[in-house]
Amino acid sequence: MFFQQTANNFSQNTTFCLAMMFGNLLTGCLQFNPSRTYDADIVNYQASSGIVTPSLNGQTSTIEANKPWQASGVTVTPGDTVKILAMGKWSQAPALNVWSGPEGLDGTGKEVPWINANALMGKIGEQGKPFEIGTETELRATGEGEIYLAINDPFPWIEDNAGSMQVTVYIQKDSLPLANLQPTERTSLSSQANPALAIPAEAGKRTALVIGNSEYQTGSLRNPANDAQDMAEALMKLRFDVTLELNADLEKLEHAISEFGRHLYQGGVGLFYYAGHGVQVGGENYLIPVNAAIESESDVRYKAVNIGQVLGKMGEARNGFNIVILDACRDNPFAKEFRSSSRGLAVVNSSFVKGTLIAYATSPGKVASDGENRNGLYTQHLLQHISSPGLPVEQVFKLVLQGVERDTNGKQSPWTSSSFSGNFSFQPTIR
């Protein structure tokens, strides 16, 4: 039996080594010519930003590996703004268990048959020049045609690619052809067509994750779901691309934060808003999922989400400015199971992630009221000031502080910590 097992292990190791050697030859030694050149194809698109997807109906299709260009079923005309989002798994070497997402495989040095190293590509019309999509892209059509999609295959003669991608295409229509408009006219036209786009495009990319947890198994709350819904609506009007999660369990929280981090790589401004239960353990803050079954203080580290995960994603992305808003200082429903007497949230040093502002509903170690009306008191005041034209972000939170202190006779004092040295307004002054 021993010799048989040893022989099996040797056979498996030999097969693996041969596969790795073959894979290295493919990716490093051989040179591949593109399936055809695209130099003469029509460039019928231009870069764009600012489309607000929650107000649009997207069309989703499944794009398979080992297939040529596949029609998306979406046709664009000049002036249409297009946003394409993709997710899924794809592999150029399934036998080696090497998988990647729509962004392609990094560091392989491969030459692909199309124009770059991203796995997912698109084009407008059969004769349009391909453009890279990766996990997400946005552009404005200058030509007309159906959108085609395909997965890059660096070794088309092997045909062993595997996997697929779920690709969603959003279209925002302009009322006039692009060719008839000057750039300044296009901006004002889009603003009139959709009041949510009243902020000029030069304000930059804005990405937000908004979470509201109310329906807890232990310690249900009245306001957080309402707070999150109203905050998401306000941010969409301020040209944030918003992801909203209500009553999220641990899996949903972690997935949403992971996707949020991926979107932050596009740069610009990132905003994370959380309303719900939050606790501190050992000087670190944790966001509590609605399904958390916490029986002791030690459970928190494994059954809740450390706010450090959010800050870590922001730090990795290195985008220009990040805002973290924590309306999460309500009474701890698990306090009787905790050995420590810590209340509220601990201070998070914003300098850990350069260019970050962290806002708390109340001062460190204190508890905020859940509120008697539709919104918690903190979010109620934040909603009042966040859309004020030309108001610097620091002034927004100062006005929130003043309003909350006034309404609670000084019992609740919102808190901010900032390492941001630039200038930012949620609603720039429109000239």
N, C-alpha and C positions, 0 to 999 in steps of 0.2 A: 504493500500500500504506500509506504514511504517513497519507494522508487517511482511508483506511478504518479504520485502527487508532484514529485520533483520534476519528472518529465513534462507534466502538464504545465507547471510554472515556467519551465524553460521555453516550451513552445509558445506560451502566451507572451513572454518577454521578447522572444525573437520576432514574433509577428508585430508587436508594438514598435520595436526598434526599426524594423524594415519599413513599417508604415511611416514613421517619423522621417526616416531618410528619404523616402519617396516624396513626402510632403515638402521637405526642405528643397529637394531638387526642383519641384514644381514652382515653389514660390521664389527661389533664389537664383537658380542657374539658367532656366529656360527663359527666352524672350518671346513675347507673343505680339503679334500684330493685331490691331483692332479689327473687328469684323467688317467694318468699313469706316471711312473717315466721315466726320460730320462738319468739316471746315466750311463746306459750301452751303450748309443748311441755313434756313431762315431763322434769325434771332427775333422771335415774335413775342418777347416779354421783357419786362424791366423790373428792377428791385422795388419792393414796396414794403410797407409796415403799417400796423395800426388796425387791422381788421378785427372786429369784435365778434367772435364766433358764437357766444351764447344766444345771440339774437337771430342766428341763421340756421337753416336746415342743411346739414351736411349729408353727402351721399357716400356710403361706405362700400368698398369692393375688396375682394380678396385677390392679391397678386401672388402668383405662384412662381417659385424658382424653376429653372429649366424651361422657361417658355419665352417666346419673343414678346414684343410690345403688346400689352393688353389694354383694351379700351376701358376707360373708367365709367363711361356712360354720362359724362359731364362735358358739355360744350360751352366754350367761352367766346365772347365777342370783344372787340377792342374797347378798352376802358374798364373791363371787369377786373376786380381784385380777387385773387385766388389764394386761399390758404389750404395747405395740404399737411395733414398729420398722419403719422405712420407708427405702427407698433407691430411686434411679432418677432419671430426667430428665423434665421437663415444661416446656412452653413455652406462653405465651399469644400469642407472635408468632413462629411458626416461620420465616416469610418474612424476618424480621429477624435470625434466628439468635440469639435471646435465650432462653437456657435456664436452668433452675434446678432445685434439688432439692426434696424434700418440704416444705422450710420456706417455699417461695414466693418471689416476686420482691420484693426490698427496694427501698424508695425510689421506688416508682412512684406512690404516692398513690391507688391504685385502690380502688374500692368493689366488694366481691365480693358475690355473690348470697347467701352465707350469713353467718356472724356475725363473721368476722375476716379477716385477710390471709394466714393460712397456706394453703398449697396443699392439703394433705391434711387431710380432716375425717373424723370418725367419729360414730356414734350407736348407742345400744342400742335395738333395736326400731324399727319404722317411725315411731312417734310420739315417740321420744326426742329430746331437744334435742341438737343437734350440739356436739361438742367438737373443739378443735384437736389435731392430732397432730404436725405438723411431722415431724422426723426420729425422734422418740421421745416417748412419753408413757406414764404409768402411772396407773391409777385403780382404784377399788373400786366394783363394781356395787351399786346399791341397788334395782335393778329387774331384770326378767327379759326376755330377748329376744335375737335374733341381732344380731351386730355388723355394721353397714353402713358402707361406706367410699366416699368419692368425692373427686375432684379438683376444687378450686374453679375456676370459669370466670367471670372478671369480665365477659366479653362473650359471653353464651350465644347471642345472635342471630347472631354471626359463625360460630361452630362451626368455628374453625380451630385450636383447641388440638391439641397433639400430644404424644406421649410416654406413659409409663406408670410405675407404681411397683410395686416388689415389697414387699409388706407382710406382716410376720410377726406373728401374734398369739399370745401366751403366756397361759395361764390357770393360776392357782393356786387350787385349791378350798378353801373353808372347810367345816368339817363341820357348822356351824350357820348358820342364816340370820342375816344382818347385823342385822335388826330385833330379834332376840332377845338381842343382846349389847350390853354397855356397852363403851366404847372400851378400857378397861383389860383387859377380858376377851378382846377380840379379839386384843390384843397377846400375851397369855399363851397363847391357844389356838394362834396361828400358831407360837409358839416351840415348843410341845409337838409340833405336827404335823411340824415340820421343824427339827431341831437346828441347822441352818445359820442359822436366823433368831433365835438366842438373844439377839442384841444388840437393844436397844430401837430402835424406828424413829426416835426423836429423835436418835440418833447421826448421822443425816444420810445423804445420798447418798454412795455409795462406788463409785468406778470404777477398774478396774485393767487394764493391758495387761501381759501376762507373755510374755516371749520367751526361748526356749532353743535355741541353735544348737550342735549337736554334729557333724553330718555334713558337715564341710568337705571341699572338694576338696583343700585343702592344710592340714595340721595338724588332723586330726580330734580331737575331745575326748570323753572318757568320760561326764562328768557333766551338762553343761548341760541336755540334754533332760529328764533325771530331775529336776534341780533345778527347772526351770520347771513341770513337771507337779505336783510336790509343793507348790510355792509356790502355784500356781493353786488347788489343792484347799484349802490352808490359808486362802487369802483368801476363797474362796467361803463357807467356814464362818464367816468374820468379816463376812459380809454385803457383800462386794465383788461388783459386777457385773463378771465377769472375762472378758477376751478372751485366749485362749491361742494362741500361734503357735510351732510347733516347726520347726526347720531351715528358716528363712525366707530366701528369696533377696532381692535388692535391691527388687524390685517389691513383694513381700509386706511387707517391713519398712516401706517408705514408705507403703503403703496402710494398714497397721495403725496407724501413728502418726497419719496423717491422720484416721482414724475415731476414734481415741482422743481427739484434740483436739476433735472435734465433740461427743463425749459429755461432755467436761469442762464444756461450757457449761451443763450442768444444775446446776453448783455442787457443793458438798460437798468431798470428799477425792478427790484423784487419785493413783494409784500406778503407777509404771512400773518394772518389774523386767526386767533383762536378764542372761542368763548366756550366755557364749560368748567369742569372741575380740574384743578391743578394743585399739586402738592410739592413740597420740598422734602427731600431725604438726603441727609449728609451734605447739605449746602447746594444740591442740584435740584433743578425743577423738572417735574414730570407732568405730561398731559395725560389725562385719564380717559381711556376708551369707555364706551357705554357698557361694554360687556365685561369690564374688569371685575374679577372676583378676588379681592385683596383681603387676605386674612391676617397679614402681618406686614410690618414695615419693609421687610426684606423682599416681599412679593412685588413691590412697586418697580424695582429695577427690571423685572422680567415681564410684567403685565401692563406696563405703561410706556409712554414714549418720552425719552429724555429730550428736552428742548435743544440740547446740544446737537441732536441729529439735524435739526433745521439749520442751525448756525453752521454746522459742518458743510451742508450742501451749499450754503451761501458762500462760504469761504472757498470751496472748490471751484465754484463758477467764476469768482473774481469779477462779478459785474459791478457797475458803477456805484450803486446805492441800494441798501437793503433796509427794510422796515419790518420789525417784529412787534405785533400788538397782542398783548396777553390780557384778555378780560377773563382771567382764570383764577382769581383770588378769593373765591367763595369759600364758605365753611367746608372743611375737610370731612366728608362723610365716613371716613375710615379712622378718624382720630382716636377712637377708643381702642383700636387695634395697634396704634403706634406707641412705642416706648418713649419717643421724644415728644416735646411739647411745642415743636416748631409750628407756626401758623403762617398762612399766606405763602408767598413765593420768596425765594432768595434772589439777591442781586446777581445778574449775569453781566460779566464784564464785556461791554460792547467792543472793546479794543481787540478782543480775540479775533474778530472779523472786521477788518478795516472798512470804514464807510458804512457803518451800521447804526441804526437808531432802534432802541428797544423801549417800548412803552408798556407800562403796567397800569392796571385799573386802580391800584392803590399802592401805598408805599411798602417797602420790603417788610415782611413779617406780619403784615396787617391783612385784614379780610374785607372784601368788598361785598356790598349788598347785591342780591340777585335782582332786586327791583320789583315794583308792584304793577308797572304798566307793561306795554308790549316789549320795551327794551330795558336792558339793564341801564343803570344811571350813567355809567361811563360811556357805553356805546351810544346812548341817547345824545350826549353832548358831543361826542365825536362826529356823529352824523350831522349835527347842526353846523359844524365848522369845516368839515373836510372839503366841501365844494366851494368855499369862499375864494373868489378870483384873486390871484396874485398873493395869497397869504402863504408865507414861508412855512415849511413843515414844522419847524420848531415853534412858531407862533400858534399853529393849530393846536398842538398839545398843551401849550401854555393856557390857551382859552378853555380847553377841556378841564384842566386842573382848576382854574378859577371857578368854573361853573359847578363842578362836582363838590368842591369845598364849600361853596355857597349853599348848595342844596342840602348838604349833610352837616352844616354848622361845624365844619372842620374835622369831622370824624373820619372822612375818607379823602385821602390826598393822592391822586394819581402821580406816577413817578416815571421819569425817562432817563435813559442812559444813552449817550451818543458818542460815536467816534467819526461822525460825518462832518467834513469841513467844507463841503460844497453848498450849492444853492438848489433847492427843489421846492416846487409848489404842486399840490395835487391838481389844482385848477389854475394854470397860468393865465395871466391877463391877456385876453384876446384883443389884438390890435386890428 
